[in-house]
Structure formats: C-alpha cells, structure tokens
C-alpha cells in the first residue's frame, strides 16, 4: 500500500470531508462506470453509486490491505451493491440455458472469431448482448474486459475461486457469441 493510500485510509477512518472527497475524486469515476455497466438506468445507477460510497465510508476500518488492493475492495462493494439492487428489482433477464445448450457447443475459435474483432459494429453488438446476461455473468465480463481485472481480483470481488471465474468467463463468452448471432439474425 502506498503512503498516499495510507493517509487516505487514515483520513477516512477519522471521517474527514477532505479524505472522503479525495476518495470520490480518485475512485468515483471507475465505480460509477462499473455500476452503470451492470445497472444501465442512470437514476438507479446513481442510487447504487451513492450506496457504494456510504458503505465504503462506513466500513473503511474493515479494509485489509493484505487481502486486496483498495481499488479491488471498493469494486467488491460496488459489485455486491449492484447485484443486490438487481435482485431486488427482479428485472427480466433472458436465460439462454432455456434455449438448449447451443452456446456450449461453440468452439473457442468461433467465440474468438465473433468477439475478437474490435470494430464499432462488434462493440455495439457486445454491449447489446451484455444486457441479456444475468447480472453475475455481466459483472464478470465487464470486470475482465472493461476494468481489466485479473481472475484473482474478480474471484476476490465475487467471493469465488479463480478457476471458477475462468470457467464462468469461458461459458459466458460462448453465451455472448450465441446472443450476438441471435441479434444479427
């Protein structure tokens, strides 16, 4: 942990407005982006964003630098708050398992071919397809690709094992590919 982070955490433990503002300045944009990727309605995302920082400020004394970076710890809180919000809202989600196991039959090469070309059309298709995934799967994809978190960091955030995250990420990529094919037809 850097000296700056140590001072920030000390200030947050003392509940100083300066430290709270510094926390928002330093991590606010990333947290808001993470929440918006999971909760696309702006008003709802803003509500969850505020809840995240309330929890951060209330629980900063529980932060353990040995277990994770401050950024990853905050991401865990944002993830949990977002998933909790989505569960309580019970928004409709299309579960592609109901359509059979077409996605699982896709090869990694087919998935890479569909998802691998980062042009404007592909990016738009991926964004549209992400909306059809359950919140937990959408979160794993966004943490890995958008936030560039490692499997170990995602495992910490989601309270699972890195091998489990890798497996879920592989299955979810296949689902995304299947959703994209469906959206294109």
C-alpha positions in Angstrom: 0.0 0.0 0.0 1.3 3.4 -0.9 1.8 6.2 1.6 -0.9 8.2 -0.2 -3.4 5.3 0.3 -2.3 5.0 4.0 -3.1 8.7 4.6 -6.3 8.4 2.7 -7.5 5.5 4.8 -6.5 7.2 8.0 -8.5 10.3 6.9 -11.5 8.1 6.0 -11.3 6.4 9.4 -11.5 9.8 11.0 -14.4 10.7 8.6 -12.7 13.9 7.4 -14.6 15.5 4.5 -11.2 16.1 2.7 -10.5 12.3 2.7 -14.0 11.5 1.6 -13.7 13.9 -1.3 -10.3 12.6 -2.2 -11.8 9.0 -2.3 -14.6 10.2 -4.6 -12.1 12.0 -6.8 -9.8 9.0 -7.0 -12.2 6.1 -7.4 -15.6 7.7 -8.2 -15.4 7.5 -12.0 -14.4 3.9 -12.0 -17.1 2.9 -9.5 -19.7 4.8 -11.5 -18.6 3.1 -14.7 -18.7 -0.3 -13.1 -22.2 0.3 -11.7 -23.5 1.7 -15.0 -22.3 -1.4 -16.8 -24.4 -3.5 -14.5 -27.4 -1.1 -14.0 -28.0 0.7 -17.2 -30.8 3.0 -15.9 -28.9 6.2 -14.8 -31.2 7.1 -11.9 -30.8 3.5 -10.5 -27.1 3.5 -11.1 -26.7 6.8 -9.3 -28.6 5.5 -6.3 -26.4 2.4 -6.1 -23.2 4.5 -6.6 -24.2 6.6 -3.6 -24.9 3.4 -1.6 -21.4 2.1 -2.5 -19.6 5.1 -1.1 -21.8 5.1 2.0 -20.7 1.5 2.6 -17.0 2.4 1.8 -17.1 5.2 4.3 -18.8 3.2 7.0 -16.6 0.1 6.5 -13.2 1.5 5.8 -12.0 0.2 9.1 -12.6 -3.3 7.8 -10.4 -2.9 4.8 -7.4 -5.3 4.8 -4.5 -4.4 2.5 -3.2 -8.0 2.9 -6.2 -9.4 1.1 -6.7 -6.9 -1.8 -5.9 -3.5 -3.2 -8.1 -0.7 -2.2 -9.4 -0.5 -5.7 -10.4 -4.2 -5.7 -12.0 -3.9 -2.2 -14.2 -1.0 -3.5 -15.0 -3.0 -6.6 -16.2 -5.8 -4.4 -18.6 -3.4 -2.6 -19.8 -2.0 -5.9 -20.4 -5.5 -7.3 -22.3 -6.6 -4.2 -24.5 -3.4 -4.1 -25.2 -3.7 -7.8 -26.1 -7.4 -7.7 -28.2 -6.8 -4.6 -30.1 -4.0 -6.3 -30.7 -6.1 -9.4 -32.0 -9.0 -7.4 -34.5 -6.8 -5.5 -35.7 -5.2 -8.8 -36.1 -8.6 -10.4 -35.6 -7.2 -13.9 -36.4 -9.7 -16.7 -33.3 -11.5 -18.0 -33.2 -14.0 -20.8 -31.5 -17.1 -19.7 -30.1 -18.8 -22.7 -29.9 -22.1 -20.9 -33.6 -22.4 -21.6 -32.8 -22.5 -25.4 -30.8 -25.7 -25.0 -27.0 -25.9 -24.9 -26.3 -24.3 -28.3 -23.8 -21.9 -26.7 -21.8 -24.6 -25.0 -21.3 -26.4 -28.4 -19.4 -23.4 -29.8 -15.7 -23.8 -30.1 -13.2 -21.3 -28.6 -12.2 -20.4 -32.2 -15.8 -19.5 -33.1 -16.1 -17.3 -30.0 -12.8 -15.6 -30.7 -13.9 -15.0 -34.3 -17.2 -13.5 -33.2 -15.8 -11.4 -30.3 -12.3 -10.8 -31.4 -12.6 -8.0 -34.0 -12.9 -4.8 -32.1 -14.7 -2.7 -34.7 -17.6 -0.4 -34.0 -20.3 -2.9 -35.0 -18.8 -5.7 -32.8 -18.6 -3.3 -29.8 -22.2 -2.3 -30.2 -23.3 -5.9 -30.6 -21.4 -6.9 -27.5 -23.0 -4.0 -25.5 -26.4 -5.1 -26.7 -25.7 -8.8 -25.9 -24.5 -8.0 -22.4 -27.9 -6.7 -21.5 -29.3 -10.2 -22.0 -26.9 -11.8 -19.5 -27.8 -12.4 -15.8 -26.2 -9.8 -13.5 -23.4 -12.0 -12.2 -22.3 -13.1 -15.7 -22.4 -9.5 -17.0 -20.3 -8.4 -14.0 -17.6 -11.0 -14.6 -17.4 -10.0 -18.3 -17.2 -6.3 -17.5 -14.6 -6.7 -14.8 -12.4 -8.8 -17.0 -12.7 -6.8 -20.3 -13.7 -3.3 -19.3 -11.9 -3.0 -15.9 -9.1 -5.3 -16.9 -9.1 -7.1 -13.6 -7.2 -10.4 -13.2 -9.0 -13.6 -12.5 -7.7 -13.5 -8.9 -9.1 -10.0 -8.4 -12.5 -11.0 -9.9 -12.5 -14.0 -7.6 -12.0 -11.8 -4.6 -14.8 -9.4 -5.7 -17.2 -12.3 -6.4 -16.1 -14.4 -3.4 -15.2 -17.4 -5.6 -12.1 -19.2 -6.9 -10.0 -18.0 -9.8 -10.6 -21.4 -11.6 -14.4 -20.9 -11.1 -14.2 -17.4 -12.6 -12.2 -18.7 -15.6 -14.8 -21.4 -16.2 -17.7 -18.9 -15.9 -15.9 -16.4 -18.1 -15.4 -19.1 -20.8 -19.1 -20.2 -20.7 -20.3 -16.5 -20.6 -18.1 -15.7 -23.7 -19.9 -18.5 -25.5 -23.3 -17.2 -24.4 -22.3 -13.8 -25.7 -21.4 -15.2 -29.0 -24.7 -17.0 -29.2 -26.6 -13.9 -28.3 -24.8 -11.9 -30.9 -25.6 -14.4 -33.5 -29.3 -14.2 -32.5 -29.2 -10.4 -32.6 -27.7 -10.4 -36.1 -30.4 -12.7 -37.5 
